[in-house]
Amino acid sequence: MNDVARAEVEDFLYHEAALLDAWRLDEWLALLTDDATYRVPSNDQPESDPKAALFTIADDMRRMRARVARLKDPHAHAESPRSRTRRLISNVRIVEQAPLRVEANFVVYRYRGNEDVRTYVGRYRYTLVRQDGGLRIKAREAILDAMELASLGTVSFIL
Amino acid sequence: MSASRIVLNEPQQHRFEINRAALVDAAIFREEQERIFERCWLYVGHESEVRAPGDFRTRMVCGRPLILCRDSRNELRVFLNTCRHRGTVVCREAQGNAERYTCFYHGWTYDRDGRLYAVPGQSAYPPNFNRSELGLKEPPRVEAYRGFVFLNFDANAVPLREYLGSAVENIDLVLDQSPSGRMEMIHGTQEYDNRANWKLLVENSYDDYHLLTTHATWLDYLKSSGVEVKRPEKGHVLPSHGLGKDLGNGHGTTDNVNFRGRPVAAWIPIYGDAAKPELERIRAELVQRLGPERAKRVADTNRNLLIFPNLVLLDGSSVSVRSFQPLAPDRMRVRAGALGPVEETPLARQVRLDSFLTFYGPGGFATPDDIAALEAVQEGLGAYKEVQWSPLTRGMAKQGEQLNTDEAHLRAFWIQWDKLMRAA
């Protein structure tokens, strides 16, 4: 199989970011494989295993679907009214071709109500697979740089 | 405003109201630092967080920088993290193991026992300079109950065990989950700010009245995953019977018939089929060790326990140890982690952590809505001068037991708060 080029990966990550920023969550779910995982480790244990350490988020596909269903419900008060987010993704690197492992830096600006902006800074770690001709997400981890969430408060939207 | 006008308590008239200034006013905030936080037993951490000589964790409690650590004899110690010379924090890492604590500013060095070990250029000090008097200071009182370490800034405070009073029975119920009676903090800490007054989180932590409305989506998640959520019986708001209990000294707890999943030992489909035999094994061990009645008490009831003023044990979908530090009238920092039996199998540990995340924490399916609620309250309290009073009277006209959706246990908190604020 031919190597995947960085440009294709970047296009894919930008597309994902655009879906999330637009709250097109069902379309976002369609980018994930059936066995996909989404994780946000605790800030003080950025390199851990959710089987042995407490994470902020450690979803399998079932819980991700439930998360999306929840976020679409107006009774998900933390995101009702919804946050407005804007994701900037940069420094995209393919660190391995098989499996296709990708790392990227992110800045996610989050506006909630009339509050000051909350800025989430960190890096993504992805495992991607090719499926039906396109790329799909098998694993997605958002590792925050902040020592603690502190003034960021919650991760009630999809980071 | 004097604190005596904050809590209006007229039991005969069934009136109990909180003046909202208690949640907003800067002078009251400063006063409660002195009258409550500098006089009550405050949670520092758990003994399992430091295990070997030299292990340390730095903490902030009541604005004081602290080192929770093990000394050279592996005794648990708490030092005030401030150099005796100019005041610098001598330990600037969140956690680790230290042979010595060296202040980087002028190089004063302390050993694991807090003794001042070396002072560069000591000969320039006058003859009355005495190194043995200049060790790291400790809070006036440090005591522990079954692994939970507390401090008190009041040297004359009653012993911790006496302060905890009947709350220990509820702590013991949590610790009975472990065959050896020993639990440990699991790696991974959730630390986050809440833009609300700390007392709002006290109330929220064991007020079950808000469950159906604030956590509607969490209940939907449980239902959709195959958990039976019954319609409330007559006189109830929630799917199961539960009590709210005043435990004295401002402590209180809910005491509920469980309907949710619990790692000890109430399996729900979310845990997966592979975990079913493991949870059956855990329950069998409970029954064998504690007898059927006590085992049922441990596994089939859940509780949210407040240790006055700012420690909460959430023994529900998992066990969370949550404490919070007031930073300003409208701001607090929350620190929460997961507690588990020391002898837990990897599979049981995995279930415990997974179950934790279904409800608790800044990325969970429920806690973010609690935080949103508290922040919405705080915003509304901007009108505290025009809308002065909040009623807290649920269950007040009733004789006998109080439900978890009544407010007797919350009133107990406020009565203790008021008593301390008005004490001489």
Interface residues (C-beta under 8 A of the other chain):
Chain A: V40 P41 S42 N43 D44 Q45 S48 P50 K51 A52 A53 L54 F55 T56 I57 A58 R62 R63 A66 R67 A69 R70 D73 H75 A76 H77 A78 E79 M147 E148 L149 A150 S151 L152 G153 T154 V155 S156
Chain B: A94 Q95 I186 H187 G188 T189 Q190 E191 Y192 D193 N194 R195 T214 A216 T217 D220 Y221 S224 S225 I270 R333 G337 A338 P346 R349 Q350 L353 D354 F356 L357 T358 G361 P362 G363 F365 T367 P368 D369 I371 A372 A373 A376
